Amino acid sequence: MAVVLLFGLSGSICGCSRDSKDFADMMRKVPVESTCFAYWDVYELGTDTDLVGAYTKFRESPQAQQLMDIGVLLSVLERSARAYGFGGSATVIEGDLDLEDIERRLVQNGYTEIIYRGIGIWTSQDGNEGDSLALQEGTILMGSGEDLRSCLDTIALQQVYSLYDDQNIRLLIDRLPRGLMVNVCKADLASAETYDDLIALGKSYKKEGQDRLKLTAVYMFQDNYAAREAQAQIESHLKTDRLANIRLEVEDSFVRVTALIYTTDFVQTLAF
């Protein structure tokens, strides 16, 4: 999933609120080996007419289409996140879910159930094993059977670490504000942004008026020297992404960026 993230302009680099963040809570359900994690506030996107373009990207995704085919109403969904890089990928959906009714619909649609760690993993007899689902209270996990087992292992066993348990990721998200959409990735030579000694980066988008979004991006480096050296490269890259009002600041080993982007430009970069 390619996602560009926008962040708020308020707050200092050295500490956003430590209030519970929905995206951080969802990180606890995916393996520590995940290299990229993307969160969407599906409910807010779906109920704000100014953000209909972004919501449409979710609605047209294979995951949303599969849920609609089963008979799950998209209106009851609240949050969605996708994780990659632990040998596969998985989607986590949260909302006001009636699991008994969903199980009934799965049976009607030809899905069969295998129990793993006390949780049913449902796979369509006519579909691909990669389109399996696992149901927990308030949560639907979507992916291959193997990927779902990895997530269920992470949820069930304290000794199986989650992405949130990675100290570097936790230090990053402590500085990252809540947002309608949030992306957190470990440094990867194949990613669009590569800088010397980059450890991880996160981007979060909030609404700014009717037609723009605010971006707050946080880049975590090996040390303060690497952070200072990367500033010019970061700014140069962001100027090519139709961002305006770009501001950068460095504190310790972190670079914090704030910027604005028109919603129409942002939506063109999205894929769920």
C-alpha positions as a Python dict, from the first residue, in 0.01 Angstrom:
ca = {
    (1, 'M'): (0, 0, 0),
    (2, 'A'): (140, 337, -97),
    (3, 'V'): (33, 607, 144),
    (4, 'V'): (153, 965, 179),
    (5, 'L'): (101, 1105, 527),
    (6, 'L'): (20, 1457, 645),
    (7, 'F'): (87, 1593, 990),
    (8, 'G'): (-27, 1864, 1227),
    (9, 'L'): (165, 2186, 1264),
    (10, 'S'): (127, 2213, 1639),
    (11, 'G'): (343, 2072, 1916),
    (12, 'S'): (716, 2046, 1970),
    (13, 'I'): (930, 1765, 1842),
    (14, 'C'): (1012, 1639, 2187),
    (15, 'G'): (679, 1499, 2286),
    (16, 'C'): (329, 1476, 2154),
    (17, 'S'): (54, 1368, 2388),
    (18, 'R'): (98, 1023, 2538),
    (19, 'D'): (-279, 975, 2533),
    (20, 'S'): (-388, 644, 2387),
    (21, 'K'): (-350, 645, 2012),
    (22, 'D'): (-569, 412, 1810),
    (23, 'F'): (-293, 340, 1562),
    (24, 'A'): (-50, 249, 1841),
    (25, 'D'): (-305, 14, 1996),
    (26, 'M'): (-348, -162, 1661),
    (27, 'M'): (29, -205, 1633),
    (28, 'R'): (7, -445, 1924),
    (29, 'K'): (-174, -692, 1696),
    (30, 'V'): (93, -724, 1425),
    (31, 'P'): (437, -891, 1442),
    (32, 'V'): (751, -700, 1530),
    (33, 'E'): (901, -809, 1196),
    (34, 'S'): (654, -578, 1016),
    (35, 'T'): (845, -313, 820),
    (36, 'C'): (555, -85, 729),
    (37, 'F'): (226, -8, 903),
    (38, 'A'): (-53, 209, 762),
    (39, 'Y'): (-357, 321, 963),
    (40, 'W'): (-682, 473, 834),
    (41, 'D'): (-960, 622, 1049),
    (42, 'V'): (-1229, 471, 828),
    (43, 'Y'): (-1524, 613, 1022),
    (44, 'E'): (-1402, 974, 1005),
    (45, 'L'): (-1307, 942, 640),
    (46, 'G'): (-1647, 793, 558),
    (47, 'T'): (-1855, 1055, 738),
    (48, 'D'): (-1669, 1371, 629),
    (49, 'T'): (-1780, 1480, 282),
    (50, 'D'): (-1456, 1673, 236),
    (51, 'L'): (-1264, 1344, 261),
    (52, 'V'): (-1483, 1130, 38),
    (53, 'G'): (-1197, 1083, -210),
    (54, 'A'): (-980, 915, 51),
    (55, 'Y'): (-1268, 702, 180),
    (56, 'T'): (-1342, 587, -174),
    (57, 'K'): (-990, 439, -193),
    (58, 'F'): (-1074, 224, 109),
    (59, 'R'): (-1420, 136, -22),
    (60, 'E'): (-1273, 14, -351),
    (61, 'S'): (-1006, -199, -183),
    (62, 'P'): (-1020, -582, -208),
    (63, 'Q'): (-1063, -599, 170),
    (64, 'A'): (-1371, -373, 171),
    (65, 'Q'): (-1515, -556, -128),
    (66, 'Q'): (-1469, -891, 46),
    (67, 'L'): (-1647, -764, 358),
    (68, 'M'): (-1936, -630, 150),
    (69, 'D'): (-1959, -961, -36),
    (70, 'I'): (-1997, -1139, 298),
    (71, 'G'): (-2264, -893, 407),
    (72, 'V'): (-2069, -680, 657),
    (73, 'L'): (-2185, -317, 656),
    (74, 'L'): (-1897, -75, 600),
    (75, 'S'): (-2083, 179, 817),
    (76, 'V'): (-2002, -24, 1131),
    (77, 'L'): (-1626, -10, 1066),
    (78, 'E'): (-1422, 240, 1265),
    (79, 'R'): (-1051, 184, 1198),
    (80, 'S'): (-834, -14, 961),
    (81, 'A'): (-462, -86, 950),
    (82, 'R'): (-237, -285, 719),
    (83, 'A'): (102, -428, 809),
    (84, 'Y'): (370, -560, 574),
    (85, 'G'): (710, -717, 590),
    (86, 'F'): (686, -1013, 829),
    (87, 'G'): (690, -1257, 542),
    (88, 'G'): (348, -1140, 430),
    (89, 'S'): (82, -881, 507),
    (90, 'A'): (-232, -852, 717),
    (91, 'T'): (-522, -612, 758),
    (92, 'V'): (-675, -531, 1097),
    (93, 'I'): (-1031, -396, 1098),
    (94, 'E'): (-1198, -265, 1414),
    (95, 'G'): (-1555, -154, 1467),
    (96, 'D'): (-1897, -227, 1611),
    (97, 'L'): (-1900, -587, 1491),
    (98, 'D'): (-2154, -861, 1564),
    (99, 'L'): (-1924, -1162, 1539),
    (100, 'E'): (-2201, -1421, 1566),
    (101, 'D'): (-2382, -1263, 1273),
    (102, 'I'): (-2059, -1241, 1071),
    (103, 'E'): (-1988, -1610, 1138),
    (104, 'R'): (-2339, -1695, 1019),
    (105, 'R'): (-2279, -1499, 699),
    (106, 'L'): (-1943, -1669, 646),
    (107, 'V'): (-2110, -2012, 664),
    (108, 'Q'): (-2375, -1896, 417),
    (109, 'N'): (-2103, -1779, 181),
    (110, 'G'): (-1921, -2113, 183),
    (111, 'Y'): (-1639, -2036, 428),
    (112, 'T'): (-1498, -2313, 644),
    (113, 'E'): (-1344, -2268, 988),
    (114, 'I'): (-1019, -2395, 1139),
    (115, 'I'): (-955, -2319, 1507),
    (116, 'Y'): (-615, -2174, 1601),
    (117, 'R'): (-541, -2061, 1957),
    (118, 'G'): (-913, -2071, 2024),
    (119, 'I'): (-986, -1834, 1735),
    (120, 'G'): (-1161, -1934, 1414),
    (121, 'I'): (-975, -1874, 1088),
    (122, 'W'): (-1229, -1871, 805),
    (123, 'T'): (-1138, -1952, 444),
    (124, 'S'): (-1366, -1958, 142),
    (125, 'Q'): (-1392, -2296, -30),
    (126, 'D'): (-1422, -2116, -363),
    (127, 'G'): (-1160, -1848, -299),
    (128, 'N'): (-794, -1796, -231),
    (129, 'E'): (-635, -1901, 99),
    (130, 'G'): (-490, -1551, 105),
    (131, 'D'): (-842, -1413, 161),
    (132, 'S'): (-891, -1570, 503),
    (133, 'L'): (-1045, -1396, 804),
    (134, 'A'): (-1008, -1434, 1180),
    (135, 'L'): (-1262, -1289, 1422),
    (136, 'Q'): (-1203, -1151, 1769),
    (137, 'E'): (-1416, -922, 1981),
    (138, 'G'): (-1445, -597, 1788),
    (139, 'T'): (-1181, -705, 1536),
    (140, 'I'): (-1152, -874, 1198),
    (141, 'L'): (-808, -988, 1080),
    (142, 'M'): (-768, -1040, 705),
    (143, 'G'): (-485, -1209, 514),
    (144, 'S'): (-347, -1551, 439),
    (145, 'G'): (-388, -1826, 696),
    (146, 'E'): (-17, -1810, 776),
    (147, 'D'): (-24, -1432, 818),
    (148, 'L'): (-328, -1452, 1044),
    (149, 'R'): (-158, -1715, 1260),
    (150, 'S'): (140, -1479, 1297),
    (151, 'C'): (-94, -1205, 1419),
    (152, 'L'): (-279, -1438, 1654),
    (153, 'D'): (56, -1555, 1796),
    (154, 'T'): (148, -1191, 1854),
    (155, 'I'): (-181, -1115, 2028),
    (156, 'A'): (-183, -1432, 2240),
    (157, 'L'): (176, -1463, 2362),
    (158, 'Q'): (370, -1200, 2553),
    (159, 'Q'): (700, -1351, 2441),
    (160, 'V'): (604, -1298, 2076),
    (161, 'Y'): (678, -931, 2023),
    (162, 'S'): (449, -691, 1843),
    (163, 'L'): (554, -395, 1628),
    (164, 'Y'): (467, -171, 1922),
    (165, 'D'): (724, -357, 2135),
    (166, 'D'): (1007, -242, 1907),
    (167, 'Q'): (1178, 29, 2112),
    (168, 'N'): (1274, 236, 1808),
    (169, 'I'): (916, 233, 1678),
    (170, 'R'): (780, 324, 2019),
    (171, 'L'): (1018, 618, 2049),
    (172, 'L'): (903, 736, 1708),
    (173, 'I'): (529, 709, 1770),
    (174, 'D'): (562, 885, 2106),
    (175, 'R'): (649, 1190, 1892),
    (176, 'L'): (385, 1127, 1629),
    (177, 'P'): (39, 1286, 1671),
    (178, 'R'): (-290, 1109, 1621),
    (179, 'G'): (-428, 1147, 1271),
    (180, 'L'): (-691, 1043, 1021),
    (181, 'M'): (-420, 846, 844),
    (182, 'V'): (-85, 742, 985),
    (183, 'N'): (207, 560, 827),
    (184, 'V'): (505, 418, 1017),
    (185, 'C'): (790, 242, 838),
    (186, 'K'): (1131, 109, 929),
    (187, 'A'): (1414, 231, 707),
    (188, 'D'): (1420, 39, 379),
    (189, 'L'): (1655, 87, 88),
    (190, 'A'): (1364, 17, -147),
    (191, 'S'): (1145, 297, -4),
    (192, 'A'): (1084, 634, -166),
    (193, 'E'): (1282, 812, 106),
    (194, 'T'): (1630, 688, 191),
    (195, 'Y'): (1875, 886, 402),
    (196, 'D'): (2203, 789, 565),
    (197, 'D'): (2152, 632, 908),
    (198, 'L'): (1773, 661, 898),
    (199, 'I'): (1615, 420, 1149),
    (200, 'A'): (1241, 476, 1093),
    (201, 'L'): (994, 740, 981),
    (202, 'G'): (631, 820, 1051),
    (203, 'K'): (374, 1044, 890),
    (204, 'S'): (32, 1149, 1021),
    (205, 'Y'): (-246, 1345, 850),
    (206, 'K'): (-506, 1574, 1003),
    (207, 'K'): (-768, 1789, 838),
    (208, 'E'): (-685, 2159, 797),
    (209, 'G'): (-992, 2352, 684),
    (210, 'Q'): (-1219, 2224, 411),
    (211, 'D'): (-971, 2144, 137),
    (212, 'R'): (-632, 2079, 293),
    (213, 'L'): (-457, 1835, 523),
    (214, 'K'): (-177, 1898, 771),
    (215, 'L'): (124, 1672, 770),
    (216, 'T'): (348, 1598, 1063),
    (217, 'A'): (637, 1372, 971),
    (218, 'V'): (895, 1243, 1216),
    (219, 'Y'): (1225, 1093, 1098),
    (220, 'M'): (1437, 897, 1346),
    (221, 'F'): (1812, 880, 1284),
    (222, 'Q'): (2108, 707, 1443),
    (223, 'D'): (2221, 1031, 1610),
    (224, 'N'): (2195, 1409, 1599),
    (225, 'Y'): (2473, 1437, 1339),
    (226, 'A'): (2282, 1219, 1090),
    (227, 'A'): (1958, 1408, 1158),
    (228, 'R'): (2121, 1745, 1087),
    (229, 'E'): (2290, 1615, 773),
    (230, 'A'): (1961, 1484, 630),
    (231, 'Q'): (1757, 1805, 663),
    (232, 'A'): (1828, 1943, 317),
    (233, 'Q'): (1756, 1610, 148),
    (234, 'I'): (1427, 1570, 334),
    (235, 'E'): (1311, 1917, 241),
    (236, 'S'): (1410, 1866, -123),
    (237, 'H'): (1214, 1541, -141),
    (238, 'L'): (901, 1687, 18),
    (239, 'K'): (896, 1983, -222),
    (240, 'T'): (838, 1735, -505),
    (241, 'D'): (524, 1597, -332),
    (242, 'R'): (308, 1910, -375),
    (243, 'L'): (355, 2007, -13),
    (244, 'A'): (349, 2370, 98),
    (245, 'N'): (449, 2562, 413),
    (246, 'I'): (722, 2306, 484),
    (247, 'R'): (893, 2355, 819),
    (248, 'L'): (1172, 2142, 967),
    (249, 'E'): (1327, 2123, 1311),
    (250, 'V'): (1586, 1893, 1464),
    (251, 'E'): (1596, 1769, 1821),
    (252, 'D'): (1837, 1499, 1930),
    (253, 'S'): (1823, 1227, 1664),
    (254, 'F'): (1482, 1330, 1525),
    (255, 'V'): (1376, 1555, 1240),
    (256, 'R'): (1020, 1683, 1262),
    (257, 'V'): (849, 1818, 951),
    (258, 'T'): (517, 1999, 922),
    (259, 'A'): (350, 2089, 594),
    (260, 'L'): (19, 2135, 414),
    (261, 'I'): (-126, 1964, 108),
    (262, 'Y'): (-452, 2002, -82),
    (263, 'T'): (-684, 1706, -27),
    (264, 'T'): (-726, 1652, -402),
    (265, 'D'): (-347, 1624, -445),
    (266, 'F'): (-320, 1392, -148),
    (267, 'V'): (-587, 1153, -271),
    (268, 'Q'): (-399, 1104, -598),
    (269, 'T'): (-113, 945, -400),
    (270, 'L'): (-331, 697, -212),
    (271, 'A'): (-384, 326, -251),
    (272, 'F'): (-523, 111, 30),
}
